[in-house]
Amino acid sequence: MDQTRAPYFQALLDYVDAGVIPFHTPGHKQGIGMDQAFREFVGDNIASIDLTPMPGIDDLLQPTDSILEAQQLAAEAYGAQRTYFLINGSTSGNQCMMMAAANPGDLVAVPRNSHKSLLGSLVMSGARPVYMQPDVDESLHMDHTVSPQTVQRTLDEHPGLKAVYIVSPTYYGIAADLESLVRIVHERDKILMVDEAWGPHFHFHPDLPLSATAAGADMCINSTHKMLSSFSQTAMLHQQGDRVRVDRLEAVLKLFLSTSPNLPMVASLDVARRQMATEGPALLSRTIDLANETRRRLNQIPGVYCFGEELQGTNGVFDLDPTKITITVKDLGYTGYEASEILRRRYNVQVELADLFNVVALFTIGTSQEAAERLILGVSELAREDRAVDIFSPSGVLQRRLKTGTYKLPKTPPMRMLPRDAFLADTEPVRFKSSKGRICAEVITPYPPGIPVISPGEEITKEIIDYLDLEIKAGVRMQGPFDKDLKMIRVVKEKTPSLSGEAPAAPA
């Protein structure tokens, strides 16, 4: 196919050029009725293509023309049989994959460090998760990927599994051994789904990890907006092989996608694909070189560590994305949250992620040399031995005295109800610090990275209470709980049936 084409973007331009008089949604009528200050800021061009599906402008839910061609071009570019455009991010992609692969009660193997959208897909599908423990890096305080040995053991222990779901790469850029995982899963004739949200660029450069489509995954998702150039909230779902029922997948997509999609967002997917297909290797080569040089210079700063190729081949680290730079600041006496706050308020540098001991900076095709220099300057200033107590540190001197060796990621808690059953059960609020032994009814997620510490249906342990208390004191932002300060937590009422059909046991 002609990868220089952007058929859907062109269809929108043709409609604007035709000068059609609009008696259709949206109500601002190509910007004419839009708030003037907003219109002046965003510009007339973007307002003019904010349209709705109609003759000449294809329908995302039932594409037959320009969107169909745009998706076929994307499928060819990514090496998939079929590609679907998403306008609710990889969140909707995770939900659609699970709903297409699993029925209520089906066993699905999933990593414990999955994004919270995976929990949403379990609630909606009714699938029963079999959690796999990824390899843990205690020194860096992070989970890596699930090893092939763990997947093999899980399949041996649960022969009734319907599918396996893998996260690769992780938020920190660590990639799994997808070729081995595909072989192991397909030998059992199971479906392999890959959350490749952070790897939409992998397929377009040989110095990046192997993409999920190239490895042969049955379905995978890419957050095109995260590392490429499409608008926020856009993503793609890729499918190949005959293990997934395409009619079921497309029915699920029609169920989840909006009937009023934002058309500039859809067009941005079309042109982001064109950009990668025609210019991707050159753009990504520059990005990789800039990231590697920045990592080298950051590692020269005393007390700062940015992991790289030296981790490759260690537990859970098959490969890594060089365009993600994880800056470990624990030896500077700061938490990652404090470092993030200081970098933003004092040096006007905003990192992507902060956790207890690290911050993560993304290098993409939009990152400039000037931006890299500002990041290096900010981190260098953080590391100065004569720095004063910083007024922008949100959690104060106490948190800079954290002893890094005493805090570990909590173990996976016991699952006492299916996520769907617990989410829909009768609930009651209790004090979080007194909730040990109760069944959680909500998702508790330090964000970013958006990985749940505890999910609906799991038993609240003292280890989890202590860990989340530490995260809150360190300045983390919690997503999921009704009480954002986590003084209270919603738990399942005692009378609600458990996973086994019996009433849950009383709290310990």
HELIX and SHEET records of a PDB file:
HELIX    1   1 PRO A    7  ASP A   17  1                                  11    
HELIX    2   2 GLN A   36  VAL A   42  1                                   7    
HELIX    3   3 ASP A   44  SER A   48  1                                   5    
HELIX    4   4 SER A   66  TYR A   78  1                                  13    
HELIX    5   5 GLY A   89  ALA A  101  1                                  13    
HELIX    6   6 LYS A  116  SER A  125  1                                  10    
HELIX    7   7 PRO A  148  GLU A  157  1                                  10    
HELIX    8   8 LEU A  178  GLU A  187  1                                  10    
HELIX    9   9 PHE A  202  PHE A  204  5                                   3    
HELIX   10  10 ALA A  212  ALA A  215  1                                   4    
HELIX   11  11 THR A  224  MET A  227  1                                   4    
HELIX   12  12 VAL A  246  PHE A  256  1                                  11    
HELIX   13  13 LEU A  263  LEU A  298  1                                  36    
HELIX   14  14 GLU A  309  LEU A  311  5                                   3    
HELIX   15  15 LYS A  330  LEU A  332  5                                   3    
HELIX   16  16 GLY A  336  TYR A  347  1                                  12    
HELIX   17  17 GLN A  369  LEU A  382  1                                  14    
HELIX   18  18 GLY A  396  ARG A  400  1                                   5    
HELIX   19  19 THR A  404  THR A  406  5                                   3    
HELIX   20  20 PRO A  419  LEU A  424  1                                   6    
HELIX   21  21 PHE A  432  SER A  434  5                                   3    
HELIX   22  22 LYS A  462  ALA A  474  1                                  13    
SHEET    1   A 7 ARG A  82  LEU A  86  0                                        
SHEET    2   A 7 ALA A 235  GLN A 239 -1                                        
SHEET    3   A 7 MET A 219  ASN A 222 -1                                        
SHEET    4   A 7 ILE A 191  ASP A 195  1                                        
SHEET    5   A 7 ALA A 163  VAL A 167  1                                        
SHEET    6   A 7 LEU A 107  PRO A 111  1                                        
SHEET    7   A 7 ARG A 128  MET A 132  1                                        
SHEET    1   B 2 VAL A 136  ASP A 137  0                                        
SHEET    2   B 2 MET A 142  ASP A 143 -1                                        
SHEET    1   C 2 ILE A 174  ALA A 175  0                                        
SHEET    2   C 2 ASP A 319  LEU A 320 -1                                        
SHEET    1   D 4 TYR A 305  CYS A 306  0                                        
SHEET    2   D 4 LYS A 324  THR A 328 -1                                        
SHEET    3   D 4 ASN A 358  LEU A 362 -1                                        
SHEET    4   D 4 LEU A 353  ALA A 354 -1                                        
SHEET    1   E 2 THR A 427  ARG A 431  0                                        
SHEET    2   E 2 MET A 488  VAL A 492 -1                                        
SHEET    1   F 2 THR A 445  TYR A 447  0                                        
SHEET    2   F 2 ARG A 477  GLN A 479 -1                                        
END                                                                             
